[in-house]
Amino acid sequence: MTYDKAHRLTELRHVDKQDKLISSYWFSVNILDTFWEEKWKAIALRLLNRILVKQEFFKIIGT
């Protein structure tokens, strides 16, 4: 893919403890939207962290 200087590619990665890639999401944003991109990325990472914490909890209790 080719983008002009006003755009950039960003990757949101989900890896396991051995740094093995589980999932990856690529998106392109206009540089003027950087503030909103960072805000949404932070929200997505918080949600992902909550999901992973719940998964670890259920592994520990064995369900």
CNS distance restraints for C-alpha pairs under 8 A (distance, minus, plus):
assign (resid   3 and name CA) (resid   7 and name CA) 5.89 0.50 0.50
assign (resid   3 and name CA) (resid   8 and name CA) 6.89 0.50 0.50
assign (resid   6 and name CA) (resid  30 and name CA) 5.63 0.50 0.50
assign (resid   6 and name CA) (resid  31 and name CA) 5.24 0.50 0.50
assign (resid   6 and name CA) (resid  32 and name CA) 7.73 0.50 0.50
assign (resid   7 and name CA) (resid  28 and name CA) 6.48 0.50 0.50
assign (resid   7 and name CA) (resid  29 and name CA) 5.52 0.50 0.50
assign (resid   7 and name CA) (resid  30 and name CA) 4.57 0.50 0.50
assign (resid   7 and name CA) (resid  31 and name CA) 5.56 0.50 0.50
assign (resid   8 and name CA) (resid  28 and name CA) 5.52 0.50 0.50
assign (resid   8 and name CA) (resid  29 and name CA) 5.90 0.50 0.50
assign (resid   8 and name CA) (resid  30 and name CA) 6.91 0.50 0.50
assign (resid   8 and name CA) (resid  31 and name CA) 7.06 0.50 0.50
assign (resid   9 and name CA) (resid  26 and name CA) 6.76 0.50 0.50
assign (resid   9 and name CA) (resid  27 and name CA) 5.71 0.50 0.50
assign (resid   9 and name CA) (resid  28 and name CA) 4.54 0.50 0.50
assign (resid   9 and name CA) (resid  29 and name CA) 6.90 0.50 0.50
assign (resid  10 and name CA) (resid  26 and name CA) 5.65 0.50 0.50
assign (resid  10 and name CA) (resid  27 and name CA) 5.43 0.50 0.50
assign (resid  10 and name CA) (resid  28 and name CA) 6.20 0.50 0.50
assign (resid  10 and name CA) (resid  29 and name CA) 7.94 0.50 0.50
assign (resid  11 and name CA) (resid  24 and name CA) 6.69 0.50 0.50
assign (resid  11 and name CA) (resid  25 and name CA) 5.59 0.50 0.50
assign (resid  11 and name CA) (resid  26 and name CA) 4.46 0.50 0.50
assign (resid  11 and name CA) (resid  27 and name CA) 6.54 0.50 0.50
assign (resid  12 and name CA) (resid  24 and name CA) 5.73 0.50 0.50
assign (resid  12 and name CA) (resid  25 and name CA) 5.13 0.50 0.50
assign (resid  12 and name CA) (resid  26 and name CA) 6.41 0.50 0.50
assign (resid  12 and name CA) (resid  41 and name CA) 7.84 0.50 0.50
assign (resid  13 and name CA) (resid  21 and name CA) 7.18 0.50 0.50
assign (resid  13 and name CA) (resid  22 and name CA) 7.74 0.50 0.50
assign (resid  13 and name CA) (resid  23 and name CA) 6.05 0.50 0.50
assign (resid  13 and name CA) (resid  24 and name CA) 4.57 0.50 0.50
assign (resid  13 and name CA) (resid  25 and name CA) 6.54 0.50 0.50
assign (resid  14 and name CA) (resid  21 and name CA) 6.18 0.50 0.50
assign (resid  14 and name CA) (resid  22 and name CA) 5.43 0.50 0.50
assign (resid  14 and name CA) (resid  23 and name CA) 5.15 0.50 0.50
assign (resid  14 and name CA) (resid  24 and name CA) 6.23 0.50 0.50
assign (resid  15 and name CA) (resid  19 and name CA) 5.17 0.50 0.50
assign (resid  15 and name CA) (resid  20 and name CA) 5.25 0.50 0.50
assign (resid  15 and name CA) (resid  21 and name CA) 4.45 0.50 0.50
assign (resid  15 and name CA) (resid  22 and name CA) 5.08 0.50 0.50
assign (resid  15 and name CA) (resid  23 and name CA) 7.03 0.50 0.50
assign (resid  16 and name CA) (resid  20 and name CA) 5.39 0.50 0.50
assign (resid  16 and name CA) (resid  21 and name CA) 6.68 0.50 0.50
assign (resid  16 and name CA) (resid  22 and name CA) 6.65 0.50 0.50
assign (resid  29 and name CA) (resid  33 and name CA) 6.44 0.50 0.50
assign (resid  29 and name CA) (resid  34 and name CA) 7.17 0.50 0.50
assign (resid  29 and name CA) (resid  37 and name CA) 7.33 0.50 0.50
assign (resid  30 and name CA) (resid  34 and name CA) 7.03 0.50 0.50
assign (resid  33 and name CA) (resid  37 and name CA) 6.19 0.50 0.50
assign (resid  34 and name CA) (resid  38 and name CA) 6.16 0.50 0.50
assign (resid  35 and name CA) (resid  39 and name CA) 6.29 0.50 0.50
assign (resid  36 and name CA) (resid  40 and name CA) 6.11 0.50 0.50
assign (resid  37 and name CA) (resid  41 and name CA) 5.97 0.50 0.50
assign (resid  38 and name CA) (resid  42 and name CA) 6.09 0.50 0.50
assign (resid  39 and name CA) (resid  43 and name CA) 6.39 0.50 0.50
assign (resid  40 and name CA) (resid  44 and name CA) 6.08 0.50 0.50
assign (resid  41 and name CA) (resid  45 and name CA) 6.10 0.50 0.50
assign (resid  42 and name CA) (resid  46 and name CA) 6.21 0.50 0.50
assign (resid  43 and name CA) (resid  47 and name CA) 6.29 0.50 0.50
assign (resid  44 and name CA) (resid  48 and name CA) 6.11 0.50 0.50
assign (resid  45 and name CA) (resid  49 and name CA) 6.02 0.50 0.50
assign (resid  46 and name CA) (resid  50 and name CA) 6.31 0.50 0.50
assign (resid  47 and name CA) (resid  51 and name CA) 6.36 0.50 0.50
assign (resid  48 and name CA) (resid  52 and name CA) 6.21 0.50 0.50
assign (resid  49 and name CA) (resid  53 and name CA) 6.08 0.50 0.50
assign (resid  50 and name CA) (resid  54 and name CA) 6.23 0.50 0.50
assign (resid  51 and name CA) (resid  55 and name CA) 6.21 0.50 0.50
assign (resid  52 and name CA) (resid  56 and name CA) 6.19 0.50 0.50
assign (resid  53 and name CA) (resid  57 and name CA) 6.17 0.50 0.50
assign (resid  54 and name CA) (resid  58 and name CA) 6.27 0.50 0.50
assign (resid  55 and name CA) (resid  59 and name CA) 6.25 0.50 0.50
assign (resid  56 and name CA) (resid  60 and name CA) 6.23 0.50 0.50
assign (resid  57 and name CA) (resid  61 and name CA) 6.40 0.50 0.50
assign (resid  58 and name CA) (resid  62 and name CA) 5.91 0.50 0.50
assign (resid  58 and name CA) (resid  63 and name CA) 5.46 0.50 0.50
assign (resid  59 and name CA) (resid  63 and name CA) 6.38 0.50 0.50
